[in-house]
Each structure stands twice: as structure tokens, then as C-alpha cells.
Amino acid sequence: MGWLINAFIATVLFGVWGFLSKLATSSINSLSVFLFQMLGGVFVTLLAVGLSNIEIEYEWQGGSYGFLVGVTGMLATLFFTEAISKGSASIVSVVTALSPLFTIALAFVFLKESLSLSQGMGVILGLFSIVLLSFG
């Protein structure tokens, strides 16, 4: 249950991030916003590492996955920034907030994680909501 507070904080921050992204792309182009986001990310990373007592681990598999997390996260941010510069913040943020559907599918296929009936129904409703939001 200790993860719940961190998850809630992340959810709030992602919401503020989406809102600020729309404000930023109203003033400058999406690639410029992307650059400034990256600089902000470097600042937060250096601060977190500098203030932490945790030793940084160097191991090939975990480090490789960590690198791929950075690549996919930054690519997602680039496409999100472009999408929000052209679309409604309320719609773009909801559509991109459905990204856990892909996490669920990947975990189901590759990690053999299972879904309950109600969780499966939630996935189906999430997919249906993309259709409604995109074309509604």
C-alpha cells in the first residue's frame, strides 16, 4: 500500500504537466517546449541523485532497460507535446492517459500477468473511451 501515495502524487503531477504543456505550446513551438522539458528533467534528475543516499547501480540488463525507459518516455513526451499543441488539452490528456492499456497488454503477453474479469472489462471500456473521445 506504500506505493499508493507515490502513485497519487505522480497522477497529480502528470495532470499539471499536461496543463503546463498546453500553456507552453500556446507560446512556443512543440519542439522548443520539448527541449525545455528535457532541461527541466535533467535538473530534477541531478537534484534527486544529489539528495539521495541510494547508491546508483550499474548492471547491464537493468541499465539497458533503464535506458530504454528514457528513450520511450522522451519519445512519448515528444509526441504528446506535438499532439497537445494541435489538440484540446482535455482530450489529448485523456487519450494519452490510457497508456496503461498497453502496459497491461505487454505484461499479459510477456510477463504472463493475468487480469480479473473486472480488470478485463476496464481495459475494454478504456479502448471504447478512446473511440468516443477521438470521434465524439
N, C-alpha and C positions, 0 to 999 in steps of 0.2 A: 504493500500500500504506500510505501515511501516514494514510489515513482509518481504518484498522482499529483502531488504539489508541483513537481517539475513539469509534468505534462500540462497542467493548467497554466503555469507561467509561460511555457512555450506557446500554448494556444493563444494567450493574450498578446504575446509579443509578435506572433505571426499575423494576428489581426491588425495590430498597429503598423507592422511592416508593410502590409498590403495597402493600408490607407496612406502611409507616407510615400509609398511608391507612386501612387496616383498623383499626390501633390507634386512630387518631384518631376514626373513626366509631363506635368502641365506647364513646367517652366523650361525644361531642357530635354534633349532627345534621350531616347531609352538607352542608347549605348553609353552616354555620359553618366546617366543615373547608375547604370551597371558598374561603371568604373568607380564611382564614389561609394557604392555599396561594398565593393571589394575592399576599398581602402578602410572603410568602417569595420569590415570583417577582420582585416589584418590587425587593426587597433585592438579589437575585443580579444582576438586570439593571443596577442602579445600580453595583454593585461591579465587574461585568465591563466596563462602559463606562468607569468611572472609572480602572480599572487598565490599560486598553488604550491602545496607541499608534495604533490604527487609526482613521482619520478616518471619521465617520459620513457615509454617502452619502445624498443626498436626490434621488431620481429618481422620477417619477410611477409608472411601471409596477412597478418593484421595490418601491417603498414601498407601493403598493396590495396587491401580493401579500404583502408582509411583514405588513401589517395583517390581511389575510385569514388568514394563518398564525396570528396571535394569536387571532383570533375563533374559528376552528375548533379550535385547540388548547385554548382555555379552555372552549369548549362540550364538547369531548370529556372534559376533566377534570371538568366538572360532572356529566356523565352517568356517568363512571367512578366518581366519588365516591358518587353515589347507588346505583349497582349494587353497589359493594363494601360499602356499609352494609347491604345486604339479602342479599347472597350470600356465598358462600365465596370467600375471597381467592385460593385456589389455582385455582378455576375461572374467576372473573371476570378475573383477570390473564391467564390463558391465552387466553381468548376475545378480550379486547381486544388482546392481543399479536399477533393475526392481522391487525391493521390494515394491514400491508404488502400484503396481498392486494388491498386497494382501491387502494393506491398503484400496484401493478403494473398493475391493470386500467386506471386512469386514464392511466398512462404509455403503455400499449399503444395505447389508443384515441386520445389527444390528442397524444402526443409521438412516436407511431409507433415506440416502442421494442419490440424483439422479445424473445421468450422461446425458450430452447432446449427440447428435448423434456424433459429432466430438470427444468428450471425449471417448465415447464407441469405436469408430474406433481406437483411440490411444491405448486403452487397448488391442484390438485385434492385432494391429501392434506390441505392446510390447511383447505379447505372441509369435507371429511369429518370432520376433527377437531372442528370447531365443532358438528356434529351429534352426534357421540359425547359430547362434553363437556356439551352442553346437555341431552341427554335420557338420558344413560347413568347 
